[in-house]
Amino acid sequence: RRTGRSARMLYEVLGDIWVVQRNPYLQDDLLDNPGRRKLLVDALHHRLGEVQKRRQPQASSERDALVGQLLALAGQAVARFDTQFDAIAALRRKAGT
């Protein structure tokens, strides 16, 4: 069942984003450690890349189109997740001055 593995990876990506956004301690840690944040974002992109590799357009073009849309939206979510840290850091600098 290839679909199950891809779905699980997608849930991991979205779950990781959800957990970090709702945990201020994790946010603080990722703000204080840009290298760790980069590793997390790279891992999220890697998982999405693995789902991309598993696509089978020859099996069903309609299903493949839906998977493509889902991957595009998940990629946008990862990009927003990454850029939100810059906004959070700017707000914290502004509040600290």
Secondary structure, DSSP 4 states (H G I P E B T S, - for coil): -HHHHHHHHHHHHHHHHHHHHT-HHHHHHHHH-HHHHHHHHHHHHHHHHHHHHH--TTT-HHHHHHHHHHHHHHHHHHHHHHHHHHHHHHHHHHHH-
